[in-house]
Amino acid sequence: MEPLKQIANVAGYSGLYRILKPGRAGVIVESLDEKKAKTMMGPTARVSVLSDISIYVDDDSEEQSIALGQVLLAINEKYGDTLTVDPKGSNNELADFMASVVPAYDRERVRTTDIKKLITWYSILRQYAPEVFEVVADAPADETTVEEAPVAEETPVINEAPAEEASVAQEKKASKSQKA
C-alpha cells in the first residue's frame, strides 16, 4: 500500500504523522489531525513507517506475519466507517475483534496494547487519510511494458574557454607578484 509509506508512528507521541520531508537533521512530519501541526523529529526519534509494520500470525504457512496494510483493508471491508469496538474496551472484546479481522493472529505475541493501537490508527486513517483505503486495480503486465529508446552516443564537448580564462588569471597573478 503506497500511501502507508508516507504515514508514520513516532514513539513517545500519540497519533499518526504524515512524513513531509526527510533530511540530515531528522524528518519533518505533519500530525494527522485537525491541527496539522508540523514538527521536526530529530535523528534519535523512533519513527516507524506504517508500511513496515506487520501483525504476527500463527499458522503453518511460511509467512509469520501479515502486513498492517492488509489488516487495515480487512477491517475496512468488514466494518467500514462504523467500528463496533472501543480501544478502551475489555481485553476479551479486543481479542474477539482481532480474531474477527485476522482469525490466525498470534494471541501470544500480539498484545492488547497492539490491538488498541491498531483500532486507534484505523480511526485516524479513516478520518484524515482515506486514500489509504482506496484499492488501486493492478494493470496487466503486458500493457505496462515500456520499450526503452536507444541511447544515442554523444561526443564529448570540450570547452576551452575556462582553461584560457584560468591561464589569463594566472598570468595576472604572476605579474602582480613581480611588481611587488
C-alpha positions in Angstrom: 0.0 0.0 0.0 1.7 3.1 -1.3 0.0 5.7 0.9 1.2 3.9 4.1 4.8 4.7 3.1 4.2 8.3 3.9 2.5 7.8 7.3 4.4 7.0 10.5 4.1 6.5 14.2 6.6 8.2 16.4 7.5 6.5 19.7 6.5 8.7 22.6 4.0 10.7 20.7 0.3 9.9 20.3 -1.4 9.8 16.9 0.0 9.3 13.4 2.1 11.6 11.3 2.5 12.2 7.6 6.1 12.3 6.6 6.7 15.5 4.6 10.5 15.7 4.1 13.4 13.6 5.4 16.6 15.4 6.0 20.0 15.2 7.6 18.9 16.5 10.9 15.8 14.3 11.1 12.4 14.2 9.4 9.7 16.9 9.1 6.3 15.4 9.9 2.7 16.8 10.0 0.2 15.5 12.5 -2.8 13.6 11.1 -5.4 15.6 13.0 -7.4 18.8 12.7 -4.3 20.9 13.8 -2.0 19.7 11.0 1.0 20.7 13.2 4.4 20.4 11.6 7.2 19.1 13.7 10.9 18.3 13.2 11.7 14.8 14.6 15.4 14.5 15.4 17.7 11.7 14.4 17.1 9.9 17.7 13.3 9.8 17.4 12.0 6.3 16.7 9.9 6.9 13.6 8.1 3.7 12.3 6.6 3.9 8.8 3.3 2.0 8.8 4.1 0.1 5.6 6.9 -1.6 7.6 4.7 -2.8 10.4 3.1 -6.2 10.4 0.9 -8.4 12.7 2.1 -11.8 13.8 0.0 -14.8 12.7 0.1 -18.3 14.0 -0.5 -20.7 11.1 1.5 -23.2 9.2 2.4 -21.0 6.3 5.9 -19.7 5.7 4.7 -16.1 6.4 4.9 -15.4 10.2 3.2 -12.1 9.8 0.7 -10.1 7.8 1.3 -6.6 6.6 -0.5 -3.8 8.5 -2.0 -2.6 5.2 -3.7 -5.9 4.6 -5.1 -5.8 8.2 -6.4 -2.3 7.7 -8.1 -3.2 4.4 -9.7 -6.3 6.1 -11.0 -4.0 8.9 -12.3 -1.6 6.3 -14.1 -4.4 4.3 -15.7 -5.8 7.4 -16.6 -2.6 9.4 -16.2 0.4 7.1 -16.8 3.6 8.9 -18.5 2.0 11.9 -16.2 0.2 14.2 -18.1 -1.8 16.8 -15.2 -1.9 19.3 -13.7 0.8 21.5 -9.9 0.8 22.0 -10.6 1.2 25.8 -12.8 -1.9 25.8 -12.1 -5.1 27.7 -9.3 -7.5 26.7 -11.8 -10.1 25.6 -13.6 -7.6 23.3 -10.4 -6.6 21.7 -9.3 -10.2 21.2 -12.6 -11.0 19.6 -12.4 -8.0 17.3 -8.9 -9.0 16.2 -10.0 -12.6 15.7 -12.8 -11.4 13.5 -10.4 -9.5 11.3 -7.4 -11.8 11.3 -8.5 -15.2 12.5 -5.0 -16.6 12.6 -3.4 -13.8 14.6 -0.8 -15.0 17.2 -2.5 -14.5 20.6 0.7 -14.8 22.5 2.8 -12.3 20.5 0.1 -9.7 19.6 -0.5 -7.8 22.8 -3.7 -6.0 23.8 -1.8 -2.7 23.5 -1.1 -3.5 19.9 -4.8 -4.1 19.2 -5.7 -0.8 20.9 -3.1 1.0 18.7 -4.5 -0.7 15.6 -8.0 0.5 16.4 -6.9 4.0 17.1 -4.8 4.1 13.9 -7.7 2.8 11.9 -9.9 5.6 13.2 -7.3 8.3 12.4 -6.7 6.9 8.9 -10.4 6.7 8.1 -10.8 10.3 9.1 -7.6 12.1 8.0 -6.1 9.8 5.3 -9.0 8.0 3.5 -6.7 7.5 0.4 -5.1 4.6 2.3 -8.3 2.5 1.8 -8.6 3.1 -1.9 -7.7 -0.1 -3.7 -5.8 0.6 -7.0 -6.5 -2.1 -9.6 -3.3 -3.6 -11.0 -2.8 -3.2 -14.7 -1.9 -6.3 -16.7 1.8 -6.8 -17.1 1.7 -6.7 -20.9 0.2 -3.2 -21.0 2.7 -1.7 -18.6 5.8 -2.7 -20.5 7.6 0.3 -22.0 10.2 -0.1 -24.7 13.4 1.7 -24.0 14.6 4.1 -26.6 18.1 3.6 -27.8 20.5 5.9 -26.2 22.5 8.0 -28.7 26.1 8.3 -28.1 27.2 11.8 -27.5 30.6 13.2 -28.5 32.2 15.0 -25.6 32.2 18.8 -25.9 35.4 20.4 -24.9 35.1 23.8 -23.5 38.4 25.6 -23.8 37.3 29.0 -22.6 37.5 28.3 -18.9 41.1 26.9 -19.4 42.1 30.1 -21.3 40.5 32.3 -18.6 42.3 30.3 -15.9 45.7 30.8 -17.7 45.0 34.6 -18.0 44.2 34.8 -14.3 47.5 33.0 -13.5 49.4 35.4 -15.7 47.8 38.4 -13.9 48.8 36.9 -10.5 52.3 36.3 -11.7 52.6 39.9 -13.0 51.3 41.3 -9.7 53.7 39.3 -7.6 56.6 40.5 -9.9 55.6 44.2 -9.4 55.6 43.8 -5.6 
